[in-house]
């Protein structure tokens, strides 16, 4: 038990509910002493954007429109029951009512607990995202090989 | 999640300070004192408050 236990998560999804699962697992593990790495790729990168609403983030006109459509954490849709964007608002209200941490609180907790946040280099290229588009807590920009090195010897999840 | 919140509050305290946590019985009451001990904090006491609520004192 004295050896550091480790959890690494590949956060591929940008949906509110799946990101809630990512950050619930990450904070829970970090709180009990795990080293936690999250590798955000593709839709998951939305969770790291500095601008949490919709903005023209991207390199060219196409990726800027993608950026506008994808948005950031505060406009992440639910994978079911999205109801044109009403779904996440309903779930946020239910979470507050039941004293369950909301996604934003979980992300803040992850930062406080020292969860390591990494961005996928390849997905950033495809989506025209730059390091400056992300929150400063992003520890590094990585590829698969580096992530495999980081996650070796621990548990890995794909969400 | 309860321990996540507890851990964050503990991180704001200085060595020797005591944190009072109100917990519901069941998973939170099972996990929080156990995890706190595992992480090297002193659990000074667990007492029943009312109904399903318990008070746990944790020293950093």
Backbone of each chain as ProteinMPNN parsed JSONL, in Angstrom:
{"seq_chain_A": "XXXXXXXXXXXXXXXXXXXXXXXXXXXXXXXXXXXXXXXXXXXXXXXXXXXXXXXXXXXXXXXXXXXXXXXXXXXXXXXXXXXXXXXXXXXXXXXXXXXXXXXXXXXXXXXXXXXXXXXXXXXXXXXXXXXXXXXXXXXXXXXXXXXXXXXXXXXXXXX", "coords_chain_A": {"N_chain_A": [[0.814, -1.21, 0.0], [2.133, 1.107, 0.351], [3.369, 1.855, -1.949], [2.828, 4.155, -4.602], [-0.383, 4.266, -5.846], [-1.984, 4.177, -9.015], [-4.044, 5.861, -11.359], [-5.088, 6.17, -14.637], [-6.785, 8.023, -17.054], [-8.326, 8.035, -20.168], [-9.842, 10.585, -21.611], [-12.118, 10.807, -23.821], [-14.616, 11.627, -24.502], [-16.883, 14.396, -24.823], [-19.156, 14.91, -23.481], [-21.379, 16.115, -20.97], [-22.274, 14.259, -18.981], [-20.489, 12.106, -19.219], [-18.064, 13.347, -18.801], [-18.489, 14.081, -16.188], [-18.36, 11.579, -15.011], [-15.652, 11.019, -15.527], [-14.35, 13.023, -13.967], [-15.363, 12.5, -11.424], [-14.339, 9.964, -10.834], [-11.626, 10.6, -11.029], [-11.198, 12.579, -9.015], [-12.024, 11.194, -6.762], [-10.182, 9.099, -6.675], [-7.787, 10.549, -6.48], [-8.134, 11.771, -4.018], [-7.879, 9.665, -2.226], [-5.237, 9.159, -2.413], [-4.183, 8.263, -4.827], [-2.068, 8.575, -7.701], [-3.118, 10.518, -10.331], [-3.8, 10.621, -13.748], [-5.107, 12.373, -16.463], [-5.839, 12.063, -19.793], [-6.773, 14.056, -22.224], [-8.571, 13.831, -25.145], [-9.701, 14.473, -28.463], [-13.158, 14.994, -28.444], [-13.126, 15.283, -25.749], [-11.342, 17.296, -25.185], [-12.767, 19.613, -24.998], [-13.351, 20.001, -22.339], [-11.161, 21.223, -21.293], [-10.981, 23.748, -22.231], [-10.307, 27.213, -22.003], [-12.212, 29.192, -22.447], [-15.331, 28.661, -21.438], [-17.78, 28.719, -22.594], [-19.422, 29.073, -25.774], [-17.239, 29.652, -28.428], [-15.315, 31.132, -31.087], [-13.045, 29.286, -31.368], [-10.128, 28.102, -32.808], [-8.136, 27.183, -35.714], [-8.565, 27.675, -38.53], [-11.307, 28.722, -40.731], [-13.038, 26.514, -40.739], [-12.354, 24.917, -38.458], [-12.845, 26.841, -36.581], [-15.604, 27.093, -36.706], [-16.264, 24.533, -35.876], [-15.282, 24.78, -33.281], [-17.06, 26.627, -32.244], [-19.412, 25.162, -32.36], [-18.814, 22.987, -30.728], [-18.026, 24.086, -28.269], [-17.369, 24.789, -24.727], [-16.859, 23.6, -21.344], [-19.16, 24.55, -19.953], [-21.212, 24.381, -21.745], [-21.444, 21.779, -22.449], [-23.108, 19.0, -23.811], [-25.58, 16.523, -22.703], [-25.24, 12.939, -23.011], [-27.52, 11.504, -23.312], [-30.983, 12.482, -23.191], [-30.642, 15.228, -23.798], [-32.206, 17.294, -24.752], [-32.022, 19.593, -26.505], [-30.096, 21.102, -25.15], [-31.218, 21.673, -22.718], [-31.053, 19.553, -21.021], [-28.463, 19.275, -19.574], [-28.777, 21.438, -17.826], [-30.952, 20.668, -16.313], [-29.889, 18.383, -15.095], [-27.784, 19.547, -13.642], [-29.277, 21.012, -11.82], [-30.589, 18.957, -10.448], [-28.38, 17.713, -9.313], [-27.372, 19.652, -7.585], [-29.554, 19.877, -5.862], [-29.523, 17.399, -4.647], [-27.232, 17.537, -3.28], [-24.917, 16.718, -4.572], [-21.743, 16.933, -6.065], [-21.278, 19.311, -8.641], [-20.284, 19.317, -12.137], [-18.461, 21.437, -12.581], [-17.562, 21.93, -9.972], [-16.294, 19.538, -9.467], [-14.211, 19.643, -11.319], [-12.762, 21.804, -10.315], [-12.057, 20.665, -7.861], [-10.416, 18.613, -8.761], [-8.241, 20.08, -9.705], [-7.308, 21.215, -7.313], [-6.587, 18.914, -5.938], [-4.44, 18.081, -7.329], [-4.594, 16.556, -9.666], [-3.283, 15.292, -12.662], [-3.484, 16.921, -15.697], [-3.634, 16.328, -19.085], [-3.223, 17.198, -22.54], [-4.109, 15.97, -25.76], [-1.893, 15.89, -28.368], [-2.244, 15.326, -31.12], [-5.035, 15.457, -31.562], [-5.38, 18.125, -30.952], [-4.104, 19.349, -33.098], [-5.78, 18.538, -35.207], [-8.196, 19.777, -34.515], [-7.47, 22.376, -34.49], [-6.625, 23.585, -32.131], [-4.837, 25.416, -29.636], [-2.266, 25.501, -27.129], [-2.672, 27.808, -25.618], [-5.381, 28.065, -25.714], [-6.341, 26.592, -23.709], [-7.013, 25.915, -20.185], [-4.732, 27.079, -17.623], [-3.893, 25.03, -15.967], [-3.367, 22.763, -17.392], [-1.022, 20.316, -17.736], [0.74, 19.32, -19.627], [1.312, 18.797, -23.176], [0.694, 15.952, -24.965], [1.585, 12.866, -26.725], [0.57, 9.547, -27.79], [2.634, 7.72, -27.071], [3.944, 8.939, -24.898], [1.842, 9.063, -23.105], [1.378, 6.36, -22.634], [3.7, 5.695, -21.3], [3.35, 7.212, -18.967], [1.094, 6.0, -17.868], [1.801, 3.457, -17.312], [1.899, 0.572, -15.284], [-0.255, 1.195, -13.728], [-3.848, 1.563, -13.381], [-5.939, 1.828, -16.255], [-8.411, 3.72, -17.893], [-10.932, 4.205, -20.392], [-12.938, 6.731, -21.365]], "CA_chain_A": [[0.0, 0.0, 0.0], [2.953, 2.313, 0.419], [3.64, 2.28, -3.32], [1.771, 5.016, -5.119], [-1.315, 3.642, -6.782], [-2.101, 5.102, -10.144], [-5.198, 5.737, -12.259], [-4.981, 7.02, -15.816], [-8.056, 8.028, -17.777], [-8.363, 8.664, -21.482], [-11.139, 11.266, -21.688], [-12.388, 11.006, -25.239], [-15.967, 12.178, -24.66], [-17.072, 15.782, -24.391], [-20.483, 15.087, -22.913], [-21.5, 16.496, -19.559], [-22.392, 13.1, -18.079], [-19.273, 11.294, -19.259], [-17.011, 14.127, -18.127], [-18.771, 13.972, -14.755], [-17.788, 10.286, -14.606], [-14.185, 11.182, -15.548], [-13.852, 13.825, -12.845], [-15.728, 11.841, -10.168], [-13.322, 8.93, -10.625], [-10.314, 11.23, -10.854], [-11.081, 13.227, -7.703], [-12.14, 10.146, -5.748], [-8.907, 8.387, -6.606], [-6.745, 11.466, -5.992], [-8.365, 12.029, -2.593], [-7.368, 8.547, -1.419], [-3.8, 9.035, -2.561], [-3.728, 7.796, -6.135], [-1.586, 9.496, -8.72], [-4.156, 10.457, -11.368], [-3.5, 11.292, -15.011], [-6.197, 12.353, -17.449], [-5.375, 12.397, -21.139], [-7.951, 14.531, -22.931], [-8.414, 13.79, -26.586], [-10.872, 14.756, -29.301], [-14.249, 15.775, -27.829], [-12.768, 15.51, -24.354], [-10.579, 18.551, -25.055], [-13.706, 20.691, -24.637], [-13.331, 20.196, -20.892], [-9.965, 21.989, -20.901], [-10.968, 25.076, -22.852], [-10.334, 28.38, -21.135], [-13.542, 29.77, -22.645], [-16.202, 27.52, -21.167], [-18.994, 28.821, -23.406], [-19.162, 28.847, -27.193], [-16.399, 30.702, -28.99], [-14.688, 30.784, -32.363], [-11.705, 28.791, -31.078], [-9.676, 27.21, -33.873], [-7.106, 27.732, -36.585], [-9.114, 28.218, -39.768], [-12.759, 28.94, -40.622], [-13.73, 25.256, -40.448], [-12.182, 24.531, -37.054], [-13.501, 27.87, -35.757], [-17.025, 26.719, -36.627], [-16.29, 23.371, -34.968], [-15.086, 25.308, -31.928], [-18.317, 27.269, -31.846], [-20.424, 24.12, -32.16], [-18.437, 22.12, -29.612], [-18.071, 24.873, -27.038], [-16.547, 24.34, -23.601], [-17.465, 22.827, -20.256], [-20.48, 25.004, -19.496], [-22.244, 24.074, -22.738], [-21.345, 20.36, -22.812], [-24.434, 18.362, -23.82], [-25.63, 15.184, -22.115], [-25.253, 11.94, -24.076], [-28.944, 11.207, -23.504], [-31.844, 13.502, -22.577], [-30.054, 16.57, -23.896], [-33.323, 18.22, -24.975], [-31.5, 20.843, -27.104], [-29.294, 21.874, -24.197], [-31.892, 21.812, -21.419], [-30.672, 18.395, -20.213], [-27.426, 19.558, -18.574], [-29.299, 22.367, -16.8], [-31.803, 19.861, -15.434], [-29.018, 17.536, -14.274], [-27.076, 20.404, -12.673], [-30.216, 21.353, -10.737], [-30.789, 17.738, -9.653], [-27.165, 17.444, -8.545], [-27.322, 20.608, -6.467], [-30.64, 19.535, -4.946], [-29.15, 16.198, -3.906], [-25.934, 17.78, -2.648], [-23.873, 16.021, -5.317], [-20.889, 17.948, -6.679], [-21.509, 19.539, -10.073], [-19.09, 19.119, -12.958], [-17.497, 22.528, -12.343], [-16.958, 21.712, -8.651], [-15.385, 18.392, -9.598], [-13.007, 20.096, -12.035], [-11.997, 22.597, -9.339], [-11.498, 19.718, -6.886], [-9.316, 17.912, -9.432], [-7.088, 20.993, -9.725], [-6.8, 21.341, -5.934], [-5.998, 17.635, -5.523], [-3.238, 17.818, -8.11], [-4.786, 15.613, -10.773], [-2.497, 15.735, -13.821], [-4.311, 17.073, -16.889], [-2.828, 16.356, -20.3], [-3.972, 17.365, -23.784], [-3.602, 15.155, -26.863], [-1.292, 16.743, -29.39], [-2.806, 15.069, -32.447], [-6.398, 16.0, -31.616], [-5.255, 19.586, -30.971], [-3.812, 19.726, -34.493], [-6.98, 18.326, -36.037], [-9.243, 20.732, -34.159], [-6.93, 23.734, -34.544], [-6.545, 24.14, -30.785], [-3.487, 25.708, -29.164], [-2.076, 25.438, -25.674], [-3.247, 29.018, -25.02], [-6.845, 27.941, -25.665], [-6.678, 25.761, -22.559], [-6.769, 26.419, -18.835], [-3.296, 26.981, -17.329], [-3.589, 23.818, -15.192], [-2.943, 21.684, -18.284], [0.375, 20.117, -17.367], [1.57, 19.118, -20.806], [0.681, 18.313, -24.399], [1.348, 14.648, -25.136], [1.136, 11.876, -27.7], [0.256, 8.225, -27.239], [3.796, 7.081, -26.454], [4.172, 9.537, -23.575], [0.755, 8.665, -22.214], [1.602, 4.965, -22.233], [4.748, 5.737, -20.279], [2.776, 7.74, -17.733], [0.056, 5.141, -17.3], [2.34, 2.125, -17.075], [1.919, 0.119, -13.902], [-1.485, 1.562, -13.022], [-5.083, 1.197, -14.08], [-6.277, 2.787, -17.302], [-9.813, 3.708, -18.323], [-11.272, 4.998, -21.571], [-14.312, 7.224, -21.18]], "C_chain_A": [[0.852, 1.267, 0.0], [3.334, 2.801, -0.977], [2.487, 3.138, -3.818], [0.914, 4.223, -6.087], [-1.636, 4.675, -7.856], [-3.329, 4.808, -10.995], [-4.999, 6.698, -13.419], [-6.264, 6.892, -16.621], [-7.862, 8.701, -19.13], [-9.76, 9.268, -21.61], [-11.385, 11.654, -23.132], [-13.695, 11.774, -25.447], [-16.061, 13.611, -24.152], [-18.428, 16.003, -23.756], [-20.413, 15.345, -21.416], [-21.48, 15.274, -18.633], [-21.11, 12.271, -18.055], [-18.099, 12.031, -18.619], [-17.231, 14.119, -16.615], [-18.204, 12.654, -14.228], [-16.263, 10.38, -14.533], [-13.713, 11.885, -14.277], [-14.26, 13.25, -11.484], [-14.688, 10.775, -9.829], [-11.976, 9.556, -10.288], [-10.179, 11.827, -9.459], [-11.156, 12.196, -6.584], [-10.824, 9.413, -5.567], [-7.809, 9.281, -6.036], [-6.895, 11.698, -4.496], [-7.851, 10.897, -1.721], [-5.913, 8.209, -1.763], [-3.297, 8.469, -3.875], [-3.037, 8.932, -6.886], [-2.599, 9.387, -9.863], [-3.726, 11.267, -12.586], [-4.74, 11.254, -15.883], [-5.647, 12.874, -18.773], [-6.62, 12.769, -21.946], [-7.698, 14.507, -24.431], [-9.762, 14.006, -27.268], [-11.954, 15.532, -28.546], [-13.916, 16.12, -26.386], [-12.022, 16.816, -24.138], [-11.478, 19.732, -24.688], [-13.634, 21.03, -23.149], [-12.176, 21.091, -20.446], [-9.981, 23.427, -21.41], [-11.113, 26.189, -21.818], [-11.707, 29.068, -21.224], [-14.558, 28.645, -22.539], [-17.504, 27.579, -21.958], [-18.689, 28.479, -24.847], [-18.3, 29.986, -27.713], [-15.766, 30.195, -30.276], [-13.239, 30.377, -32.124], [-11.295, 27.851, -32.209], [-8.725, 27.926, -34.795], [-7.648, 28.358, -37.855], [-10.642, 28.306, -39.658], [-13.504, 27.671, -40.225], [-13.605, 24.873, -38.975], [-12.789, 25.58, -36.12], [-14.989, 27.55, -35.61], [-17.198, 25.484, -35.746], [-16.205, 23.853, -33.516], [-16.364, 25.913, -31.379], [-19.376, 26.206, -31.531], [-20.112, 23.251, -30.944], [-18.517, 22.857, -28.278], [-17.179, 24.296, -25.959], [-17.4, 23.638, -22.553], [-18.896, 23.247, -19.934], [-21.582, 24.715, -20.505], [-22.173, 22.608, -23.201], [-22.733, 19.718, -22.762], [-24.422, 17.059, -23.03], [-25.726, 14.166, -23.251], [-26.664, 11.414, -24.323], [-29.719, 12.317, -22.81], [-31.248, 14.895, -22.661], [-31.132, 17.639, -24.081], [-32.848, 19.588, -25.453], [-30.783, 21.724, -26.08], [-29.954, 22.061, -22.84], [-31.445, 20.704, -20.461], [-29.613, 18.697, -19.161], [-27.908, 20.493, -17.465], [-30.149, 21.601, -15.798], [-30.929, 19.003, -14.512], [-28.251, 18.358, -13.236], [-27.983, 20.724, -11.491], [-30.435, 20.134, -9.834], [-29.58, 17.448, -8.774], [-27.064, 18.368, -7.342], [-28.346, 20.239, -5.403], [-30.253, 18.346, -4.07], [-27.759, 16.302, -3.286], [-24.81, 16.947, -3.274], [-23.057, 17.092, -6.038], [-21.211, 18.088, -8.166], [-20.188, 19.375, -10.814], [-18.026, 20.186, -12.681], [-16.8, 22.358, -10.996], [-15.946, 20.561, -8.699], [-14.091, 18.795, -10.295], [-12.131, 20.919, -11.088], [-11.322, 21.68, -8.32], [-10.303, 18.992, -7.494], [-8.06, 18.779, -9.453], [-6.46, 21.08, -8.333], [-6.059, 20.073, -5.514], [-4.786, 17.243, -6.359], [-3.378, 16.723, -9.151], [-4.022, 16.157, -11.985], [-3.371, 15.752, -15.068], [-3.405, 17.205, -18.106], [-3.724, 16.508, -21.521], [-3.296, 16.565, -24.893], [-3.145, 16.056, -28.011], [-1.978, 16.579, -30.752], [-4.204, 15.673, -32.581], [-6.365, 17.524, -31.651], [-4.974, 20.078, -32.389], [-5.065, 19.658, -35.351], [-8.003, 19.427, -35.778], [-8.745, 22.183, -34.145], [-6.846, 24.395, -33.184], [-5.091, 24.338, -30.372], [-3.446, 25.642, -27.645], [-2.732, 26.628, -24.969], [-4.769, 28.963, -24.943], [-7.304, 27.202, -24.413], [-6.403, 26.467, -21.234], [-5.293, 26.2, -18.471], [-2.91, 25.718, -16.565], [-3.18, 22.644, -16.078], [-1.43, 21.524, -18.14], [1.27, 19.996, -18.591], [0.709, 18.701, -21.993], [1.44, 17.05, -24.806], [0.833, 13.881, -26.341], [0.938, 10.537, -27.009], [1.443, 7.625, -26.483], [4.038, 7.621, -25.045], [3.075, 9.134, -22.598], [0.935, 7.232, -21.736], [2.675, 4.883, -21.153], [4.182, 6.157, -18.931], [1.859, 6.743, -17.053], [0.576, 3.76, -16.918], [2.359, 1.776, -15.584], [0.686, 0.494, -13.104], [-2.697, 1.053, -13.764], [-5.402, 2.264, -15.113], [-7.734, 2.607, -17.733], [-9.984, 4.573, -19.558], [-12.724, 5.427, -21.432], [-14.649, 8.212, -22.287]], "O_chain_A": [[0.368, 2.356, -0.308], [3.59, 3.987, -1.183], [1.324, 2.887, -3.501], [1.414, 3.595, -7.02], [-1.565, 5.883, -7.625], [-3.618, 3.654, -11.312], [-4.768, 7.89, -13.218], [-6.766, 5.789, -16.84], [-7.305, 9.795, -19.222], [-10.747, 8.539, -21.706], [-10.92, 12.692, -23.604], [-13.859, 12.48, -26.442], [-15.405, 13.986, -23.181], [-18.823, 17.144, -23.512], [-19.525, 14.867, -20.71], [-20.763, 15.254, -17.632], [-20.694, 11.79, -17.001], [-17.246, 11.419, -17.976], [-16.27, 14.147, -15.847], [-17.638, 12.608, -13.136], [-15.652, 9.879, -13.588], [-12.801, 11.415, -13.597], [-13.574, 13.487, -10.49], [-14.217, 10.688, -8.695], [-11.277, 9.105, -9.381], [-9.17, 11.614, -8.788], [-10.447, 12.301, -5.584], [-10.402, 9.14, -4.443], [-7.001, 8.841, -5.217], [-5.899, 11.809, -3.782], [-7.428, 11.136, -0.59], [-5.422, 7.125, -1.449], [-2.1, 8.219, -4.022], [-3.383, 10.101, -6.721], [-2.905, 8.283, -10.314], [-3.342, 12.431, -12.477], [-5.361, 10.201, -16.026], [-5.078, 13.962, -18.856], [-7.419, 11.905, -22.305], [-6.731, 15.09, -24.92], [-10.818, 13.744, -26.693], [-11.685, 16.628, -28.055], [-14.375, 17.136, -25.864], [-12.058, 17.383, -23.046], [-11.01, 20.728, -24.137], [-13.828, 22.178, -22.746], [-12.208, 21.651, -19.351], [-9.109, 24.226, -21.068], [-11.925, 26.112, -20.896], [-12.281, 29.469, -20.212], [-14.648, 27.787, -23.416], [-18.253, 26.603, -21.992], [-17.793, 27.68, -25.119], [-18.597, 31.155, -27.467], [-15.692, 28.991, -30.52], [-12.315, 31.03, -32.609], [-12.024, 26.914, -32.536], [-8.525, 29.135, -34.678], [-7.238, 29.458, -38.225], [-11.206, 27.998, -38.608], [-14.477, 27.725, -39.473], [-14.594, 24.547, -38.319], [-13.198, 25.259, -35.004], [-15.565, 27.712, -34.534], [-18.149, 25.392, -34.969], [-16.95, 23.399, -32.648], [-16.705, 25.737, -30.21], [-20.133, 26.332, -30.569], [-21.015, 22.831, -30.22], [-19.012, 22.321, -27.287], [-16.342, 23.432, -26.221], [-18.497, 23.154, -22.831], [-19.749, 22.399, -19.673], [-22.763, 24.793, -20.167], [-22.765, 22.243, -24.217], [-23.452, 19.876, -21.776], [-23.349, 16.542, -22.718], [-26.231, 14.483, -24.328], [-26.97, 10.935, -25.415], [-29.183, 13.011, -21.946], [-31.334, 15.666, -21.705], [-30.975, 18.766, -23.612], [-33.218, 20.616, -24.885], [-30.862, 22.951, -26.145], [-29.32, 22.555, -21.907], [-31.454, 20.886, -19.244], [-29.821, 18.415, -17.981], [-27.503, 20.36, -16.31], [-30.082, 21.845, -14.593], [-31.186, 18.903, -13.312], [-28.086, 17.929, -12.094], [-27.558, 20.718, -10.335], [-30.463, 20.258, -8.61], [-29.722, 16.998, -7.637], [-26.723, 17.946, -6.237], [-28.06, 20.276, -4.206], [-30.61, 18.293, -2.893], [-27.184, 15.313, -2.832], [-23.875, 16.53, -2.59], [-23.621, 18.053, -6.563], [-21.396, 17.09, -8.863], [-19.12, 19.304, -10.206], [-16.841, 19.876, -12.561], [-15.6, 22.607, -10.877], [-14.894, 20.606, -8.061], [-13.008, 18.35, -9.916], [-10.911, 20.754, -11.06], [-10.163, 21.887, -7.958], [-9.294, 18.779, -6.822], [-6.952, 18.284, -9.245], [-5.239, 21.025, -8.188], [-5.039, 20.137, -4.827], [-4.177, 16.199, -6.127], [-2.408, 16.041, -9.483], [-4.108, 17.345, -12.295], [-3.934, 14.728, -15.454], [-2.53, 18.069, -18.159], [-4.848, 16.008, -21.54], [-2.07, 16.49, -24.959], [-3.909, 16.863, -28.541], [-2.256, 17.56, -31.442], [-4.519, 16.318, -33.581], [-7.206, 18.153, -32.294], [-5.527, 21.086, -32.83], [-5.374, 20.575, -36.111], [-8.608, 19.95, -36.714], [-9.499, 23.103, -33.827], [-6.977, 25.614, -33.073], [-4.223, 23.534, -30.712], [-4.476, 25.719, -26.975], [-3.276, 26.489, -23.873], [-5.382, 29.724, -24.195], [-8.491, 27.182, -24.09], [-5.677, 27.459, -21.166], [-4.671, 25.251, -18.95], [-1.732, 25.365, -16.514], [-2.697, 21.632, -15.571], [-0.663, 22.455, -18.385], [2.397, 20.492, -18.608], [-0.449, 18.312, -21.843], [2.66, 17.068, -24.971], [-0.214, 14.202, -26.903], [1.116, 10.413, -25.797], [1.279, 7.087, -25.388], [4.303, 6.859, -24.115], [3.334, 8.894, -21.419], [0.677, 6.922, -20.573], [2.566, 4.097, -20.212], [4.481, 5.56, -17.897], [1.834, 6.641, -15.827], [-0.129, 2.984, -16.272], [2.776, 2.575, -14.746], [0.584, 0.15, -11.927], [-2.59, 0.218, -14.662], [-5.17, 3.452, -14.887], [-8.214, 1.487, -17.909], [-9.265, 5.555, -19.745], [-13.628, 4.592, -21.386], [-15.757, 8.747, -22.321]]}, "seq_chain_B": "XXXXXXXXXXXXXXXXXXXXXXXXXXXXXXXXXXXXXXXXXXXXXXXXXXXXXXXXXXXX", "coords_chain_B": {"N_chain_B": [[-16.932, 11.128, -2.911], [-17.481, 12.624, -0.654], [-15.167, 12.297, 0.783], [-13.431, 13.577, -0.921], [-14.208, 16.25, -0.645], [-13.632, 16.527, 2.075], [-10.867, 16.132, 2.077], [-10.03, 18.357, 0.609], [-10.765, 20.434, 2.335], [-9.129, 19.764, 4.505], [-6.682, 20.272, 3.368], [-6.514, 22.974, 3.51], [-5.935, 23.541, 6.09], [-3.662, 23.957, 8.93], [-0.886, 22.034, 10.238], [-1.868, 19.986, 12.913], [-4.282, 21.248, 13.335], [-7.84, 20.827, 13.795], [-10.432, 19.268, 12.064], [-13.902, 19.398, 11.744], [-16.287, 17.168, 10.675], [-19.44, 16.557, 9.328], [-21.229, 13.685, 8.813], [-23.208, 11.421, 6.835], [-24.646, 8.288, 7.755], [-23.577, 5.016, 6.564], [-21.993, 4.694, 3.429], [-20.366, 7.208, 3.416], [-19.735, 7.484, 6.182], [-18.403, 5.108, 6.644], [-16.217, 5.314, 4.92], [-14.84, 7.86, 5.102], [-13.522, 8.256, 7.73], [-11.835, 5.99, 7.607], [-10.286, 6.38, 5.251], [-9.057, 8.76, 6.003], [-7.453, 7.932, 8.144], [-5.79, 6.138, 6.777], [-4.39, 7.915, 5.249], [-2.807, 9.101, 7.024], [-3.829, 10.919, 8.847], [-5.099, 11.949, 12.088], [-7.819, 10.411, 13.529], [-9.917, 11.703, 15.731], [-12.316, 11.239, 16.918], [-15.597, 9.785, 16.71], [-18.89, 10.649, 16.739], [-22.383, 10.232, 17.414], [-24.812, 12.369, 16.121], [-27.572, 13.131, 15.386], [-30.421, 11.291, 14.255], [-29.459, 10.102, 11.185], [-27.037, 11.239, 11.148], [-23.592, 11.843, 11.757], [-20.808, 13.038, 13.696], [-17.488, 13.65, 12.916], [-14.202, 13.986, 14.033], [-11.258, 15.172, 12.742], [-7.798, 15.287, 12.865], [-5.198, 17.182, 11.502]], "CA_chain_B": [[-17.033, 12.584, -3.031], [-17.406, 13.224, 0.676], [-13.762, 12.384, 1.178], [-12.809, 14.608, -1.764], [-14.467, 17.538, 0.022], [-12.889, 16.513, 3.339], [-9.447, 16.281, 1.748], [-9.795, 19.743, 0.202], [-10.816, 21.255, 3.549], [-7.919, 19.452, 5.281], [-5.515, 20.882, 2.73], [-6.467, 24.4, 3.86], [-5.581, 23.667, 7.507], [-2.252, 23.769, 9.303], [-0.578, 20.826, 11.015], [-2.384, 20.032, 14.28], [-5.661, 21.745, 13.336], [-8.861, 19.772, 13.793], [-11.565, 19.496, 11.163], [-15.133, 18.712, 12.136], [-17.039, 16.782, 9.475], [-20.723, 15.912, 9.581], [-21.371, 12.64, 7.801], [-24.359, 10.526, 6.875], [-24.212, 6.903, 7.954], [-23.435, 4.309, 5.298], [-20.689, 4.827, 2.767], [-19.494, 8.294, 3.9], [-19.248, 7.217, 7.538], [-17.439, 4.008, 6.538], [-15.026, 5.649, 4.133], [-14.071, 9.068, 5.436], [-12.532, 8.019, 8.797], [-10.85, 4.985, 7.167], [-9.345, 7.019, 4.332], [-8.285, 9.759, 6.734], [-6.418, 7.181, 8.87], [-4.851, 5.615, 5.772], [-3.566, 9.007, 4.734], [-1.949, 9.584, 8.098], [-4.474, 11.901, 9.728], [-5.62, 11.368, 13.325], [-9.271, 10.503, 13.713], [-10.008, 11.894, 17.175], [-13.558, 10.698, 17.465], [-16.816, 9.696, 15.892], [-20.046, 10.633, 17.644], [-23.698, 10.313, 16.812], [-25.436, 13.674, 16.349], [-29.009, 12.823, 15.438], [-30.901, 10.571, 13.068], [-28.416, 9.349, 10.47], [-25.881, 12.134, 11.049], [-22.499, 11.633, 12.706], [-19.748, 14.039, 13.673], [-16.165, 13.034, 12.964], [-13.142, 14.992, 14.208], [-10.016, 14.722, 12.092], [-6.677, 16.2, 13.117], [-4.198, 17.143, 10.431]], "C_chain_B": [[-16.935, 13.278, -1.68], [-15.954, 13.34, 1.108], [-13.015, 13.401, 0.324], [-12.981, 15.972, -1.088], [-13.685, 17.652, 1.328], [-11.41, 16.789, 3.083], [-9.121, 17.731, 1.377], [-9.819, 20.671, 1.419], [-9.57, 21.024, 4.403], [-6.698, 20.162, 4.697], [-5.388, 22.363, 3.083], [-5.987, 24.616, 5.3], [-4.078, 23.529, 7.743], [-2.126, 22.485, 10.12], [-1.133, 20.991, 12.43], [-3.807, 20.544, 14.376], [-6.643, 20.581, 13.267], [-10.035, 20.183, 12.9], [-12.759, 18.703, 11.663], [-15.938, 18.413, 10.87], [-18.341, 16.115, 9.895], [-20.997, 14.938, 8.446], [-22.67, 11.873, 7.974], [-23.845, 9.115, 7.093], [-24.212, 6.184, 6.605], [-22.059, 4.568, 4.726], [-19.823, 5.987, 3.281], [-18.891, 8.0, 5.266], [-18.248, 6.053, 7.551], [-16.106, 4.493, 5.96], [-14.186, 6.797, 4.668], [-13.077, 8.813, 6.579], [-11.44, 7.026, 8.369], [-9.8, 5.613, 6.247], [-8.462, 8.036, 5.049], [-7.137, 9.074, 7.487], [-5.344, 6.687, 7.914], [-3.896, 6.685, 5.281], [-2.746, 9.671, 5.842], [-2.534, 10.692, 8.962], [-4.939, 11.183, 10.991], [-7.131, 11.514, 13.358], [-9.515, 10.526, 15.22], [-11.294, 11.33, 17.756], [-14.691, 10.696, 16.468], [-17.98, 9.698, 16.87], [-21.346, 10.826, 16.883], [-24.298, 11.685, 17.122], [-26.942, 13.485, 16.482], [-29.388, 12.097, 14.164], [-29.786, 9.757, 12.435], [-27.131, 10.158, 10.37], [-24.858, 11.877, 12.159], [-21.475, 12.747, 12.584], [-18.408, 13.316, 13.823], [-15.131, 14.152, 13.094], [-11.839, 14.428, 13.664], [-8.923, 15.752, 12.329], [-5.644, 16.037, 12.018], [-2.83, 16.849, 11.01]], "O_chain_B": [[-16.383, 14.373, -1.568], [-15.547, 14.331, 1.713], [-12.063, 14.024, 0.797], [-12.03, 16.745, -0.972], [-13.148, 18.709, 1.656], [-10.784, 17.582, 3.787], [-8.085, 18.268, 1.77], [-8.999, 21.582, 1.527], [-9.015, 21.97, 4.961], [-5.803, 20.594, 5.424], [-4.308, 22.944, 2.977], [-5.668, 25.74, 5.687], [-3.333, 23.055, 6.886], [-3.109, 21.935, 10.617], [-0.898, 22.013, 13.075], [-4.481, 20.31, 15.38], [-6.328, 19.505, 12.757], [-10.547, 21.3, 12.985], [-12.66, 17.513, 11.964], [-16.231, 19.318, 10.089], [-18.338, 15.208, 10.727], [-20.999, 15.312, 7.273], [-23.17, 11.696, 9.085], [-22.74, 8.779, 6.669], [-24.775, 6.678, 5.628], [-21.075, 4.65, 5.461], [-18.643, 5.773, 3.56], [-17.704, 8.229, 5.496], [-17.344, 6.026, 8.385], [-15.029, 4.137, 6.439], [-12.958, 6.716, 4.686], [-11.895, 9.121, 6.425], [-10.271, 7.192, 8.719], [-8.598, 5.415, 6.426], [-7.275, 8.163, 4.749], [-6.004, 9.554, 7.481], [-4.149, 6.796, 8.189], [-2.746, 6.406, 4.941], [-2.078, 10.679, 5.615], [-1.812, 11.333, 9.726], [-5.151, 9.97, 10.983], [-7.658, 12.619, 13.227], [-9.346, 9.517, 15.904], [-11.358, 10.986, 18.936], [-14.736, 11.487, 15.526], [-18.051, 8.834, 17.744], [-21.394, 11.493, 15.849], [-24.288, 12.113, 18.276], [-27.509, 13.66, 17.56], [-28.752, 12.268, 13.124], [-29.235, 8.845, 13.051], [-26.236, 9.812, 9.6], [-25.208, 11.716, 13.328], [-21.293, 13.328, 11.514], [-18.218, 12.493, 14.719], [-15.175, 15.139, 12.36], [-11.382, 13.359, 14.067], [-9.092, 16.935, 12.034], [-5.263, 14.925, 11.651], [-1.85, 16.774, 10.27]]}, "name": "protein", "num_of_chains": 2, "seq": "XXXXXXXXXXXXXXXXXXXXXXXXXXXXXXXXXXXXXXXXXXXXXXXXXXXXXXXXXXXXXXXXXXXXXXXXXXXXXXXXXXXXXXXXXXXXXXXXXXXXXXXXXXXXXXXXXXXXXXXXXXXXXXXXXXXXXXXXXXXXXXXXXXXXXXXXXXXXXXXXXXXXXXXXXXXXXXXXXXXXXXXXXXXXXXXXXXXXXXXXXXXXXXXXXXXXXXXXXXX"}
